[in-house]
């Protein structure tokens, strides 16, 4: 029995091999984040859309009230850092309207921390109105001992 490879099969094989080698790189560029949010909150949905447009693989779970607050506190988010929605990405908590650049920096640097928070709902933060009208706000790094430090600052526009 003689095995023959046509040009078509050779080209298809080469294409398949090149696609297979790029898939892991594409997966690394699309980190998965699981978001808990009130199903009736429009700004939470807008933040999720920002994440999706930036290539994040986002799953959303409806949660509200005491149950959502308990989840935040049980996972190390201090009461003074609480905002409207919470994400979990690669072991880190992301509380509130944290910009994508800060999430990517966190994943690159991998500090020993609970995660990041933008307490409250500052106007002009991702999902909270136009950035061109942004009020000044800080992104905080939440340490494992509950202390916080400024991780990034955004001036008023």
Secondary structure as GFF3:
##gff-version 3
##sequence-region A 1 157
A	DSSP	alpha_helix	7	29	.	.	.	ID=ss1
A	DSSP	beta_strand	32	37	.	.	.	ID=ss2
A	DSSP	alpha_helix	42	53	.	.	.	ID=ss3
A	DSSP	beta_strand	57	62	.	.	.	ID=ss4
A	DSSP	alpha_helix	65	74	.	.	.	ID=ss5
A	DSSP	three_ten_helix	79	81	.	.	.	ID=ss6
A	DSSP	beta_strand	86	89	.	.	.	ID=ss7
A	DSSP	beta_strand	92	96	.	.	.	ID=ss8
A	DSSP	alpha_helix	100	109	.	.	.	ID=ss9
A	DSSP	beta_strand	113	118	.	.	.	ID=ss10
A	DSSP	three_ten_helix	131	133	.	.	.	ID=ss11
A	DSSP	beta_strand	137	143	.	.	.	ID=ss12
A	DSSP	beta_strand	148	154	.	.	.	ID=ss13
###
